[in-house]
Amino acid sequence: MIHVTDIINFFLPYKHSSEEAIVRGTLVHQVMEDWLRDKIETELAEPLKDYLENLKKFIKTTGFNLIAIEKPLEYKKMQLVGTPDLIGEFSNLGENNVCIVDIKTGGKSINNYFQLGAYYFLAKKVLATNYNNFSCYILYLQPDKWKLTQIALSELLKYEEGFIYMWKLYKLIKKT
């Protein structure tokens, strides 16, 4: 299976501001996942504690109902897999509105949009039997704030199409 981020990073290498930013992002993701799975047993140090508090505020404010954490979406026909951070529903959108939420601790990047376009494609292929509608969001988490950005359907479709072209070219180049 080829991972979505491998394809995107092959064509658009992500430039992190520092090694520290990479480590911070990885740690924050692990803390979020552990907390959502009820695996945190000790008090967290700053600023991880602040990131977690902002995740809690996001959930409370938006009425986000978690369905899955880090659930691989595998589409065997294309040998493609992507792993969204969160899959859930916002209670204010009604039933059968699945939301894919990708957590970012850095700034905006074109890679984020291609990644969500790919997740949107995979969700339609893998989850379509259970849900009628899909929406995609980026949750920007910082120690002092959070911001939820919905990706408009027209944008998702554009990035989905762009990702499919990347996948085709990747397959040609790598001969997989």
GROMACS elastic network, one bead per residue, 0.5 to 0.9 nm:
[ bonds ]
;  ai    aj funct       b0    kb
    1    74     6  0.80429   500
    1    75     6  0.87418   500
    1    76     6  0.76630   500
    1    78     6  0.83147   500
    1    80     6  0.53217   500
    1    81     6  0.62657   500
    2     5     6  0.86995   500
    2     6     6  0.71083   500
    2     7     6  0.75910   500
    2    78     6  0.86424   500
    2    79     6  0.59778   500
    2    81     6  0.60590   500
    2    82     6  0.85244   500
    3     6     6  0.53257   500
    3     7     6  0.67685   500
    3    79     6  0.86583   500
    3    80     6  0.59630   500
    3    82     6  0.56868   500
    3    83     6  0.83261   500
    4     7     6  0.54279   500
    4     8     6  0.64080   500
    4     9     6  0.86744   500
    4    80     6  0.68494   500
    4    81     6  0.60778   500
    4    82     6  0.51549   500
    4    83     6  0.81618   500
    4   115     6  0.68514   500
    4   118     6  0.68021   500
    4   119     6  0.81698   500
    4   163     6  0.86809   500
    4   167     6  0.84781   500
    5     8     6  0.50216   500
    5     9     6  0.58270   500
    5    10     6  0.82599   500
    5    82     6  0.74760   500
    5   111     6  0.85981   500
    5   115     6  0.68288   500
    6     9     6  0.52454   500
    6    10     6  0.59962   500
    6    11     6  0.88816   500
    7    10     6  0.51248   500
    7    11     6  0.67120   500
    7    12     6  0.85454   500
    7   163     6  0.84058   500
    7   166     6  0.68761   500
    7   167     6  0.64931   500
    7   170     6  0.66175   500
    8    11     6  0.55004   500
    8    12     6  0.57273   500
    8    13     6  0.74661   500
    8    14     6  0.88109   500
    8   111     6  0.66961   500
    8   114     6  0.71808   500
    8   115     6  0.72788   500
    8   163     6  0.76003   500
    8   166     6  0.73414   500
    8   167     6  0.85208   500
    9    14     6  0.62766   500
    9   111     6  0.77599   500
   10    13     6  0.60398   500
   10   170     6  0.81024   500
   11   166     6  0.75292   500
   11   170     6  0.85317   500
   12    15     6  0.89546   500
   12   110     6  0.84871   500
   12   111     6  0.69281   500
   13   111     6  0.85234   500
   14   109     6  0.81499   500
   14   111     6  0.71894   500
   15    18     6  0.83816   500
   16    19     6  0.72101   500
   16    20     6  0.89227   500
   16    21     6  0.65800   500
   16    22     6  0.67816   500
   16   106     6  0.83696   500
   17    20     6  0.80956   500
   17    21     6  0.63542   500
   17    22     6  0.83429   500
   17   106     6  0.87160   500
   18    21     6  0.51913   500
   18    22     6  0.67929   500
   18    23     6  0.89281   500
   19    22     6  0.51924   500
   19    23     6  0.63748   500
   19    24     6  0.86250   500
   20    23     6  0.51324   500
   20    24     6  0.60041   500
   20    25     6  0.85479   500
   21    24     6  0.50393   500
   21    25     6  0.60792   500
   21    26     6  0.85768   500
   21   105     6  0.82252   500
   21   106     6  0.75034   500
   22    25     6  0.52334   500
   22    26     6  0.62495   500
   22    27     6  0.86601   500
   23    26     6  0.51676   500
   23    27     6  0.61249   500
   23    28     6  0.85706   500
   24    27     6  0.51491   500
   24    28     6  0.60453   500
   24    29     6  0.85395   500
   24    48     6  0.86208   500
   24   105     6  0.78790   500
   25    28     6  0.51979   500
   25    29     6  0.61542   500
   25    30     6  0.86317   500
   25   104     6  0.73627   500
   25   105     6  0.57429   500
   25   106     6  0.76906   500
   26    29     6  0.52244   500
   26    30     6  0.62548   500
   26    31     6  0.87222   500
   27    30     6  0.50995   500
   27    31     6  0.61553   500
   27    32     6  0.85899   500
   27    48     6  0.78503   500
   28    31     6  0.51205   500
   28    32     6  0.61213   500
   28    33     6  0.85578   500
   28    48     6  0.63432   500
   28    51     6  0.69677   500
   28    52     6  0.78735   500
   28   105     6  0.78141   500
   29    32     6  0.51362   500
   29    33     6  0.61230   500
   29    34     6  0.85389   500
   29    85     6  0.82059   500
   29   103     6  0.76303   500
   29   104     6  0.86960   500
   29   105     6  0.88749   500
   30    33     6  0.51159   500
   30    34     6  0.60125   500
   30    35     6  0.85104   500
   31    34     6  0.50798   500
   31    35     6  0.60406   500
   31    36     6  0.85092   500
   31    40     6  0.76649   500
   31    44     6  0.88396   500
   31    48     6  0.74633   500
   31    49     6  0.88616   500
   31    51     6  0.88154   500
   31    52     6  0.73112   500
   32    35     6  0.52111   500
   32    36     6  0.60972   500
   32    37     6  0.85507   500
   32    51     6  0.83802   500
   32    52     6  0.64388   500
   32    55     6  0.75817   500
   33    36     6  0.51639   500
   33    37     6  0.61593   500
   33    38     6  0.85748   500
   33    39     6  0.84101   500
   33    69     6  0.68553   500
   33    70     6  0.79221   500
   33    85     6  0.83483   500
   34    37     6  0.51228   500
   34    38     6  0.60755   500
   34    40     6  0.57256   500
   35    39     6  0.57078   500
   35    40     6  0.54133   500
   35    52     6  0.80808   500
   36    39     6  0.76360   500
   36    40     6  0.87851   500
   36    66     6  0.86076   500
   36    69     6  0.77449   500
   37    40     6  0.82109   500
   37    69     6  0.82449   500
   38    41     6  0.82805   500
   40    43     6  0.80218   500
   40    44     6  0.86376   500
   43    49     6  0.80253   500
   44    47     6  0.83051   500
   44    48     6  0.62715   500
   44    49     6  0.52127   500
   44    50     6  0.89826   500
   44    52     6  0.89806   500
   45    48     6  0.58769   500
   45    49     6  0.58268   500
   45    50     6  0.87263   500
   46    49     6  0.52480   500
   46    50     6  0.64216   500
   46    51     6  0.86406   500
   46   143     6  0.85825   500
   47    50     6  0.51333   500
   47    51     6  0.64951   500
   47    52     6  0.88065   500
   47   142     6  0.89882   500
   47   143     6  0.59660   500
   48    51     6  0.51303   500
   48    52     6  0.62797   500
   48    53     6  0.86426   500
   48   143     6  0.74322   500
   49    52     6  0.51521   500
   49    53     6  0.61926   500
   49    54     6  0.87331   500
   49   143     6  0.80340   500
   50    54     6  0.62595   500
   50    55     6  0.86683   500
   50   142     6  0.78316   500
   50   144     6  0.67893   500
   50   145     6  0.87305   500
   51    54     6  0.51746   500
   51    55     6  0.63463   500
   51    56     6  0.87904   500
   51   105     6  0.89038   500
   51   141     6  0.63857   500
   51   142     6  0.59609   500
   51   144     6  0.76275   500
   51   145     6  0.81894   500
   51   146     6  0.85760   500
   52    56     6  0.62871   500
   52    57     6  0.86630   500
   52   141     6  0.89068   500
   52   143     6  0.83141   500
   53    56     6  0.50548   500
   53    57     6  0.62561   500
   53    58     6  0.86904   500
   53   143     6  0.83266   500
   54    58     6  0.61347   500
   54    59     6  0.86516   500
   54   141     6  0.68977   500
   54   142     6  0.75782   500
   54   143     6  0.71919   500
   54   144     6  0.74803   500
   54   145     6  0.62581   500
   54   146     6  0.60266   500
   55    58     6  0.50429   500
   55    59     6  0.63356   500
   55    60     6  0.86961   500
   55   139     6  0.89266   500
   55   141     6  0.73477   500
   55   146     6  0.75681   500
   56    59     6  0.51722   500
   56    60     6  0.61836   500
   56    61     6  0.85045   500
   57    60     6  0.51284   500
   57    61     6  0.58371   500
   57    62     6  0.83426   500
   57   146     6  0.82440   500
   58    61     6  0.52585   500
   58    62     6  0.59527   500
   58    63     6  0.80669   500
   58    64     6  0.77483   500
   58   139     6  0.86184   500
   58   146     6  0.70590   500
   58   147     6  0.82701   500
   58   148     6  0.81546   500
   59    62     6  0.55021   500
   59    63     6  0.55889   500
   59    65     6  0.76700   500
   59    90     6  0.89786   500
   60    63     6  0.54163   500
   60    64     6  0.71378   500
   61    64     6  0.80359   500
   62    90     6  0.64021   500
   62    91     6  0.76230   500
   62    92     6  0.78046   500
   63    89     6  0.81558   500
   63    90     6  0.54244   500
   63    91     6  0.52472   500
   63    92     6  0.70306   500
   64    88     6  0.66099   500
   64    89     6  0.56937   500
   64    91     6  0.62698   500
   64    92     6  0.87330   500
   65    87     6  0.86517   500
   65    88     6  0.53521   500
   65    89     6  0.51208   500
   65    90     6  0.60525   500
   65    91     6  0.68181   500
   66    69     6  0.75972   500
   66    86     6  0.71141   500
   66    87     6  0.62480   500
   66    89     6  0.66509   500
   66    90     6  0.87880   500
   67    86     6  0.76605   500
   67    87     6  0.54629   500
   67    89     6  0.73732   500
   67    98     6  0.87164   500
   68    71     6  0.59193   500
   68    85     6  0.83513   500
   68    86     6  0.59259   500
   68    87     6  0.50575   500
   68    88     6  0.66362   500
   69    83     6  0.87944   500
   69    84     6  0.75869   500
   69    85     6  0.57824   500
   69    87     6  0.64774   500
   69    88     6  0.88192   500
   70    83     6  0.54787   500
   70    84     6  0.55393   500
   70    86     6  0.61356   500
   70    87     6  0.80873   500
   71    82     6  0.83257   500
   71    83     6  0.55154   500
   71    84     6  0.64045   500
   71    85     6  0.74413   500
   71    86     6  0.76678   500
   71    87     6  0.77859   500
   72    81     6  0.63591   500
   72    82     6  0.56123   500
   72    84     6  0.71034   500
   73    80     6  0.82254   500
   73    81     6  0.54260   500
   73    82     6  0.53162   500
   73    83     6  0.60434   500
   73    84     6  0.79727   500
   73   119     6  0.78476   500
   73   122     6  0.61825   500
   73   123     6  0.69293   500
   73   125     6  0.88004   500
   73   126     6  0.64071   500
   73   127     6  0.82780   500
   74    77     6  0.89885   500
   74    78     6  0.88517   500
   74    79     6  0.74315   500
   74    80     6  0.58825   500
   74    82     6  0.67511   500
   74    83     6  0.86759   500
   74   122     6  0.72795   500
   74   125     6  0.88607   500
   74   126     6  0.70096   500
   75    78     6  0.58836   500
   75    79     6  0.59918   500
   75    80     6  0.52965   500
   75    81     6  0.62269   500
   75    82     6  0.89099   500
   75   122     6  0.66687   500
   75   125     6  0.69323   500
   75   126     6  0.66270   500
   76    80     6  0.63490   500
   76    81     6  0.81331   500
   77    80     6  0.77905   500
   78    81     6  0.87726   500
   80   122     6  0.83223   500
   80   167     6  0.88352   500
   81   119     6  0.88369   500
   81   122     6  0.77433   500
   82   115     6  0.84449   500
   82   118     6  0.75233   500
   82   119     6  0.62967   500
   82   122     6  0.73686   500
   83    86     6  0.86840   500
   83   119     6  0.77195   500
   84    87     6  0.69746   500
   84   100     6  0.65949   500
   84   101     6  0.68770   500
   84   102     6  0.60163   500
   84   103     6  0.88153   500
   84   115     6  0.89360   500
   84   116     6  0.83164   500
   84   119     6  0.68569   500
   85   100     6  0.76882   500
   85   101     6  0.62596   500
   85   102     6  0.51416   500
   85   103     6  0.64376   500
   86    99     6  0.80691   500
   86   100     6  0.58661   500
   86   101     6  0.50639   500
   86   102     6  0.64265   500
   86   103     6  0.80605   500
   87    98     6  0.68376   500
   87    99     6  0.56599   500
   87   101     6  0.62574   500
   87   102     6  0.88402   500
   88    97     6  0.83756   500
   88    98     6  0.56617   500
   88    99     6  0.52323   500
   88   100     6  0.66227   500
   88   101     6  0.78553   500
   89    92     6  0.85134   500
   89    93     6  0.74682   500
   89    94     6  0.80365   500
   89    95     6  0.76467   500
   89    96     6  0.78505   500
   89    97     6  0.60695   500
   89    98     6  0.51624   500
   89    99     6  0.54923   500
   89   100     6  0.85100   500
   90    93     6  0.55787   500
   90    94     6  0.73778   500
   90    95     6  0.87392   500
   90    97     6  0.77672   500
   90    98     6  0.80685   500
   90    99     6  0.74000   500
   91    94     6  0.58941   500
   91    95     6  0.77411   500
   92    95     6  0.89572   500
   93    96     6  0.86675   500
   93    97     6  0.65970   500
   94    97     6  0.65607   500
   95    98     6  0.82109   500
   95   131     6  0.86663   500
   96   130     6  0.75873   500
   96   132     6  0.56443   500
   96   133     6  0.64489   500
   96   134     6  0.84787   500
   97   131     6  0.64784   500
   97   132     6  0.65168   500
   97   134     6  0.57882   500
   97   135     6  0.73827   500
   98   131     6  0.64181   500
   98   132     6  0.79393   500
   98   133     6  0.62609   500
   98   134     6  0.50249   500
   98   135     6  0.65354   500
   98   136     6  0.86582   500
   99   133     6  0.84634   500
   99   134     6  0.57382   500
   99   136     6  0.56057   500
   99   137     6  0.72486   500
  100   116     6  0.80656   500
  100   119     6  0.77296   500
  100   120     6  0.79216   500
  100   123     6  0.86180   500
  100   134     6  0.75466   500
  100   135     6  0.63395   500
  100   137     6  0.61603   500
  100   138     6  0.84375   500
  101   116     6  0.86567   500
  101   135     6  0.86736   500
  101   136     6  0.59882   500
  101   138     6  0.56395   500
  101   139     6  0.64704   500
  101   148     6  0.88538   500
  102   112     6  0.83421   500
  102   115     6  0.89390   500
  102   116     6  0.76788   500
  102   136     6  0.79938   500
  102   137     6  0.63901   500
  102   139     6  0.60040   500
  102   140     6  0.84898   500
  103   137     6  0.86594   500
  103   138     6  0.59537   500
  103   140     6  0.60367   500
  103   141     6  0.69375   500
  104   107     6  0.74613   500
  104   108     6  0.84766   500
  104   112     6  0.85344   500
  104   138     6  0.69145   500
  104   139     6  0.60774   500
  104   141     6  0.61563   500
  104   142     6  0.87200   500
  105   139     6  0.84256   500
  105   140     6  0.57821   500
  105   141     6  0.51206   500
  105   142     6  0.60443   500
  106   109     6  0.86407   500
  106   140     6  0.72653   500
  106   141     6  0.79390   500
  106   142     6  0.80938   500
  107   140     6  0.76782   500
  108   111     6  0.85208   500
  108   112     6  0.72457   500
  108   113     6  0.89656   500
  108   140     6  0.86817   500
  109   112     6  0.54896   500
  109   113     6  0.73233   500
  110   113     6  0.53836   500
  110   114     6  0.65871   500
  110   115     6  0.87035   500
  111   114     6  0.51838   500
  111   115     6  0.60227   500
  111   116     6  0.86450   500
  112   115     6  0.50384   500
  112   116     6  0.62638   500
  112   117     6  0.85974   500
  112   138     6  0.79491   500
  113   116     6  0.51379   500
  113   117     6  0.60703   500
  113   118     6  0.85712   500
  113   138     6  0.87825   500
  113   151     6  0.79480   500
  113   155     6  0.82305   500
  113   156     6  0.75069   500
  113   159     6  0.63790   500
  113   160     6  0.88054   500
  114   118     6  0.61726   500
  114   119     6  0.86234   500
  114   156     6  0.82076   500
  114   158     6  0.88233   500
  114   159     6  0.50570   500
  114   160     6  0.67297   500
  114   162     6  0.72618   500
  114   163     6  0.60099   500
  115   118     6  0.51464   500
  115   119     6  0.62653   500
  115   120     6  0.86111   500
  115   159     6  0.81298   500
  115   160     6  0.84826   500
  115   163     6  0.79267   500
  116   120     6  0.59498   500
  116   121     6  0.84958   500
  116   136     6  0.65566   500
  116   137     6  0.79027   500
  116   138     6  0.83767   500
  116   151     6  0.83249   500
  116   156     6  0.71191   500
  116   159     6  0.77176   500
  116   160     6  0.77896   500
  117   120     6  0.50528   500
  117   121     6  0.63087   500
  117   122     6  0.87362   500
  117   136     6  0.83966   500
  117   155     6  0.81510   500
  117   156     6  0.50139   500
  117   157     6  0.67395   500
  117   158     6  0.76002   500
  117   161     6  0.77187   500
  117   162     6  0.81537   500
  117   163     6  0.68331   500
  118   121     6  0.50678   500
  118   122     6  0.62190   500
  118   123     6  0.85357   500
  118   156     6  0.86305   500
  118   159     6  0.74456   500
  118   160     6  0.53903   500
  118   161     6  0.85729   500
  118   162     6  0.89099   500
  118   163     6  0.60626   500
  118   164     6  0.77347   500
  119   123     6  0.58958   500
  119   124     6  0.85177   500
  119   136     6  0.83246   500
  119   160     6  0.82357   500
  120   123     6  0.51095   500
  120   124     6  0.63007   500
  120   125     6  0.87593   500
  120   134     6  0.72574   500
  120   135     6  0.76412   500
  120   136     6  0.70911   500
  120   156     6  0.71513   500
  120   157     6  0.84040   500
  120   160     6  0.70216   500
  121   124     6  0.53393   500
  121   125     6  0.64812   500
  121   126     6  0.87419   500
  121   156     6  0.89218   500
  121   157     6  0.86125   500
  121   160     6  0.61799   500
  121   161     6  0.88353   500
  121   164     6  0.88229   500
  122   125     6  0.50353   500
  122   126     6  0.58282   500
  122   127     6  0.78231   500
  123   126     6  0.51363   500
  123   127     6  0.50376   500
  123   128     6  0.66310   500
  123   134     6  0.76154   500
  124   127     6  0.57975   500
  124   129     6  0.86371   500
  124   131     6  0.87602   500
  124   133     6  0.87846   500
  124   134     6  0.77436   500
  125   128     6  0.59940   500
  125   129     6  0.86675   500
  126   129     6  0.76579   500
  127   130     6  0.57469   500
  127   131     6  0.64317   500
  128   131     6  0.53316   500
  128   132     6  0.66137   500
  128   133     6  0.82893   500
  128   134     6  0.88873   500
  129   132     6  0.78666   500
  131   134     6  0.74675   500
  135   150     6  0.75019   500
  135   151     6  0.74679   500
  135   152     6  0.81186   500
  135   153     6  0.75408   500
  135   156     6  0.87797   500
  136   149     6  0.85637   500
  136   150     6  0.59788   500
  136   151     6  0.57189   500
  136   152     6  0.80676   500
  136   153     6  0.85388   500
  136   156     6  0.79289   500
  137   148     6  0.65897   500
  137   149     6  0.53873   500
  137   151     6  0.57511   500
  138   147     6  0.81366   500
  138   148     6  0.58346   500
  138   149     6  0.51988   500
  138   150     6  0.65368   500
  138   151     6  0.76507   500
  139   146     6  0.69458   500
  139   147     6  0.58121   500
  139   149     6  0.64250   500
  139   150     6  0.87823   500
  140   145     6  0.83664   500
  140   146     6  0.55746   500
  140   147     6  0.51390   500
  140   148     6  0.63080   500
  140   149     6  0.78859   500
  141   144     6  0.82426   500
  141   145     6  0.63826   500
  141   147     6  0.67251   500
  141   148     6  0.87222   500
  142   145     6  0.52123   500
  142   146     6  0.59540   500
  142   147     6  0.86927   500
  143   146     6  0.81623   500
  151   154     6  0.83161   500
  151   155     6  0.63651   500
  151   156     6  0.63365   500
  152   155     6  0.52339   500
  152   156     6  0.62210   500
  152   157     6  0.87228   500
  153   157     6  0.61246   500
  153   158     6  0.85807   500
  154   157     6  0.52845   500
  154   158     6  0.63657   500
  154   159     6  0.88508   500
  155   158     6  0.50618   500
  155   159     6  0.62220   500
  155   160     6  0.83867   500
  156   159     6  0.52095   500
  156   160     6  0.58206   500
  156   161     6  0.84762   500
  157   161     6  0.61087   500
  157   162     6  0.85201   500
  158   161     6  0.52861   500
  158   162     6  0.62320   500
  158   163     6  0.86586   500
  159   163     6  0.59566   500
  159   164     6  0.85332   500
  160   163     6  0.51188   500
  160   164     6  0.63125   500
  160   165     6  0.88260   500
  161   164     6  0.51501   500
  161   165     6  0.64741   500
  161   166     6  0.87679   500
  162   165     6  0.51991   500
  162   166     6  0.63350   500
  162   167     6  0.87481   500
  163   167     6  0.61367   500
  163   168     6  0.86720   500
  164   168     6  0.62591   500
  164   169     6  0.86482   500
  165   168     6  0.51525   500
  165   169     6  0.62035   500
  165   170     6  0.84510   500
  166   169     6  0.51840   500
  166   170     6  0.59151   500
  166   171     6  0.85436   500
  167   171     6  0.61472   500
  167   172     6  0.86823   500
  168   171     6  0.51978   500
  168   172     6  0.63893   500
  168   173     6  0.87742   500
  169   172     6  0.50494   500
  169   173     6  0.61449   500
  169   174     6  0.84963   500
  170   173     6  0.51343   500
  170   174     6  0.59016   500
  170   175     6  0.79637   500
  170   176     6  0.84618   500
  171   174     6  0.52532   500
  171   175     6  0.53424   500
  171   176     6  0.54544   500
  172   175     6  0.50794   500
  172   176     6  0.74308   500
  173   176     6  0.82999   500
